[in-house]
Every structure is written in C-alpha cells, then in structure tokens.
Amino acid sequence: MAHIRQQCEQVHVRRTVFVTMLEAPIGRLFVGYREAGIVYLRIGRGEDARAVSAALEHRLHTSALSAQGEPPAWVREAIARFFSGERTADNAVDFSGLTDFERAVFKAASRIPRGEVRSYGWLAREVGRPNAARAVGQALANNPIPLLVPCHRVIDCKGRLHRYVYGIELKRRLLELEGYRQEETPADVRTS
C-alpha cells in the first residue's frame, strides 16, 4: 500500500504546475512550470494570479496548481534569455500534452531567428504539411507558451502582421524589440 501511495505522490508532483509572476520589458508575465519545463506563459493584461490560475487549470485540465513566489533560476533565465536576444534552451519548455502536429509547429516556430519572420505556409512546409497553413495558424493561435514559442514571428503570405492573441500592436512591438522592420519581407513570403 505504501508503494502505491508513493507512486501516486510521484505522479502528483510531476503533474503539479507552479505559477509565478515576473516583470518583463513588456509588462507582467505569468509563468506556469513544472519539473519538465515551462508549460504556460501569459502576458498580463490586468488579470490577477487567481484569474490566470483558473485559465491555466482549464487549459491544462488540471487542478494541481501551486502558487510559487520566487521561481527557480532556470525559469527566470529562460525569460531573461528571450528578452536579451538569446535563444531559449530547448529543455526550458515542456511540450507534453500537445498533439504531435502542435509540437512540430511549435518546434519549427522556435527555430525562426530573432529579428526575422516566416509565413504560415513556410511553417506548414517545415513540418511536412505544405497544405496546412490554416492548421498551423490554428495551432499558433492556441500556443500556450508565447514568446518562448515565438508565434509573433509568423506573418501572412503577403508579408502583413496577422492576428496575435495579445493584439497586432504588441506583435509589432515584439518584432521591433527584436530588430525586425516590416518593410523587410522575407523571400519565402514574397514567393509563396
């Protein structure tokens, strides 16, 4: 019986999502993480931690949340690396619970260099589904880890900024912070 209880406790610890709040150059960030990596990131828009926890519970289908004051160094480092222009370590995010397609899209989006953009069609080709640009867009619209999975670097086939969960203005601001200028339309967008 003790063995079963220990296994249950281990599963509970692995499933527990810790929630913390960090200040960043674009405002308040709420970060959900567990042992395996960051599973959720939300740019604060006036919400409090309780509202974010409710959204996180709904998104991850878990009630195993624990408020956490000071996050571990690796969480702070992952966020700091993004804002300093460095690539976030691949092991800083936890893609478990996502479909294979979502995982492929998010990993491909993570390879888009800072200061550059790619089209939804480019991402579809990258994941081996050249006719799935709309499905790519849908996956990115549901990205649980914006910034670390830089969906803001994806634009439409005509080189325009297109939809962002936090609004086009923040998408533009993030791209400008990264050094991208909208007149620099990449070749893959011009030819797709």
C-alpha positions as CSV (number, residue, x, y, z in Angstrom):
1,M,0.0,0.0,0.0
2,A,2.8,2.4,0.8
3,H,4.3,1.6,-2.6
4,I,1.1,2.7,-4.4
5,R,0.9,5.9,-2.3
6,Q,4.5,6.7,-3.2
7,Q,3.7,6.2,-6.9
8,C,0.7,8.5,-6.6
9,E,2.7,11.2,-4.9
10,Q,5.4,11.0,-7.6
11,V,2.7,11.4,-10.3
12,H,1.1,14.3,-8.4
13,V,4.5,16.1,-8.2
14,R,5.2,15.6,-11.9
15,R,1.7,17.0,-12.7
16,T,1.8,19.9,-10.3
17,V,2.1,23.2,-12.1
18,F,3.7,26.0,-10.2
19,V,2.6,29.5,-11.1
20,T,4.7,32.6,-10.7
21,M,4.7,36.2,-11.8
22,L,7.6,38.0,-13.3
23,E,8.1,41.6,-14.5
24,A,9.4,41.9,-18.1
25,P,10.1,44.8,-20.5
26,I,6.6,44.3,-22.0
27,G,4.8,44.1,-18.6
28,R,3.8,41.4,-16.2
29,L,4.2,37.8,-17.2
30,F,2.5,34.8,-15.5
31,V,4.5,31.6,-15.9
32,G,3.3,28.1,-15.3
33,Y,6.0,25.5,-15.0
34,R,6.7,22.1,-13.7
35,E,9.8,19.9,-13.3
36,A,9.9,19.2,-17.0
37,G,9.8,22.8,-18.1
38,I,7.6,25.8,-18.7
39,V,4.1,24.8,-19.8
40,Y,2.3,28.1,-19.9
41,L,3.1,31.8,-20.3
42,R,0.6,34.6,-20.2
43,I,1.3,38.3,-20.8
44,G,-0.7,40.1,-18.0
45,R,-3.5,42.4,-19.1
46,G,-4.7,43.4,-15.7
47,E,-5.6,39.9,-14.5
48,D,-4.6,38.7,-11.1
49,A,-2.9,35.4,-10.3
50,R,-6.3,33.9,-9.4
51,A,-7.7,34.5,-12.9
52,V,-4.6,33.2,-14.5
53,S,-4.7,30.1,-12.4
54,A,-8.3,29.5,-13.5
55,A,-7.3,29.9,-17.1
56,L,-4.3,27.6,-16.6
57,E,-6.4,24.9,-14.9
58,H,-8.9,25.0,-17.8
59,R,-6.1,24.9,-20.4
60,L,-4.1,22.1,-18.8
61,H,-7.1,20.2,-17.5
62,T,-5.5,20.0,-14.0
63,S,-6.3,21.4,-10.7
64,A,-2.8,20.6,-9.4
65,L,-1.7,24.2,-9.1
66,S,0.6,25.7,-6.6
67,A,1.4,29.4,-6.2
68,Q,5.1,29.9,-6.2
69,G,6.8,33.2,-5.0
70,E,10.3,33.1,-6.4
71,P,10.7,30.8,-9.4
72,P,13.7,28.6,-9.9
73,A,16.7,30.2,-11.6
74,W,16.1,28.2,-14.8
75,V,12.6,29.8,-15.2
76,R,14.0,33.3,-14.7
77,E,16.9,32.6,-17.0
78,A,14.6,31.3,-19.8
79,I,12.6,34.6,-19.7
80,A,15.7,36.7,-19.4
81,R,17.3,34.9,-22.4
82,F,14.3,35.8,-24.6
83,F,14.5,39.5,-23.7
84,S,18.3,39.6,-24.1
85,G,18.1,38.2,-27.6
86,E,19.5,34.7,-26.8
87,R,17.8,31.6,-27.9
88,T,15.9,29.9,-25.0
89,A,17.2,26.5,-24.2
90,D,15.1,23.7,-25.8
91,N,14.7,22.0,-22.4
92,A,13.2,25.1,-20.8
93,V,9.7,24.3,-22.3
94,D,7.6,21.3,-21.7
95,F,5.6,20.2,-24.8
96,S,3.9,17.2,-23.1
97,G,0.1,17.2,-23.5
98,L,0.3,18.7,-27.1
99,T,-0.5,16.8,-30.3
100,D,2.3,15.7,-32.5
101,F,1.3,18.4,-35.0
102,E,1.3,21.2,-32.4
103,R,4.7,20.0,-31.1
104,A,6.1,20.0,-34.6
105,V,4.7,23.5,-35.3
106,F,6.0,25.0,-32.1
107,K,9.5,23.5,-32.5
108,A,9.6,24.8,-36.1
109,A,8.5,28.3,-34.9
110,S,11.1,28.2,-32.2
111,R,13.8,27.9,-34.9
112,I,12.8,31.2,-36.6
113,P,15.7,33.5,-35.8
114,R,15.1,36.6,-33.7
115,G,14.5,39.7,-35.9
116,E,13.1,37.5,-38.7
117,V,9.7,36.4,-39.7
118,R,8.2,33.5,-41.7
119,S,4.8,32.8,-43.2
120,Y,2.3,30.3,-42.1
121,G,2.9,28.5,-45.4
122,W,6.7,28.3,-44.6
123,L,5.9,26.7,-41.2
124,A,3.5,24.2,-42.9
125,R,6.2,23.2,-45.3
126,E,8.7,22.9,-42.4
127,V,6.5,20.4,-40.6
128,G,5.9,18.4,-43.8
129,R,2.3,19.5,-44.3
130,P,2.6,22.0,-47.2
131,N,-1.2,22.5,-47.5
132,A,-1.8,23.0,-43.8
133,A,-1.1,26.8,-43.4
134,R,-4.5,27.3,-41.7
135,A,-3.9,24.4,-39.3
136,V,-0.6,26.0,-38.5
137,G,-2.3,29.3,-37.8
138,Q,-4.8,27.5,-35.5
139,A,-2.0,25.7,-33.6
140,L,-0.2,29.1,-33.1
141,A,-3.5,30.8,-32.0
142,N,-3.5,28.2,-29.2
143,N,0.2,28.5,-28.3
144,P,0.4,28.1,-24.5
145,I,3.9,29.5,-24.4
146,P,4.0,32.7,-26.4
147,L,7.4,34.4,-26.5
148,L,9.3,31.2,-25.8
149,V,7.5,29.7,-28.8
150,P,7.7,32.9,-30.9
151,C,4.4,32.8,-32.7
152,H,4.7,36.6,-33.1
153,R,7.4,35.9,-35.8
154,V,4.8,34.4,-38.1
155,I,3.1,36.6,-40.6
156,D,0.6,36.1,-43.5
157,C,1.6,35.2,-47.1
158,K,1.5,38.8,-48.2
159,G,4.0,39.9,-45.5
160,R,1.5,41.5,-43.2
161,L,1.2,41.1,-39.5
162,H,-1.7,38.9,-38.9
163,R,-3.6,38.1,-35.7
164,Y,-1.9,37.8,-32.3
165,V,-3.6,36.7,-29.1
166,Y,-2.4,39.9,-27.5
167,G,-3.1,42.2,-30.4
168,I,-1.3,43.4,-33.5
169,E,0.3,46.3,-31.7
170,L,2.1,44.0,-29.2
171,K,3.1,41.8,-32.1
172,R,4.6,44.8,-33.8
173,R,6.3,45.9,-30.6
174,L,7.9,42.5,-30.0
175,L,9.2,42.3,-33.6
176,E,10.6,45.8,-33.2
177,L,12.3,44.9,-30.0
178,E,13.9,42.0,-31.9
179,G,15.1,44.3,-34.7
180,Y,12.6,43.4,-37.4
181,R,11.3,46.1,-39.7
182,Q,8.1,45.4,-41.6
183,E,9.5,46.5,-44.9
184,E,12.0,43.6,-44.7
185,T,9.6,41.0,-46.2
186,P,11.4,37.6,-46.4
187,A,11.8,35.8,-49.7
188,D,9.6,32.9,-48.6
189,V,6.6,35.3,-48.1
190,R,7.2,37.0,-51.5
191,T,7.2,33.7,-53.4
192,S,4.5,31.8,-51.5
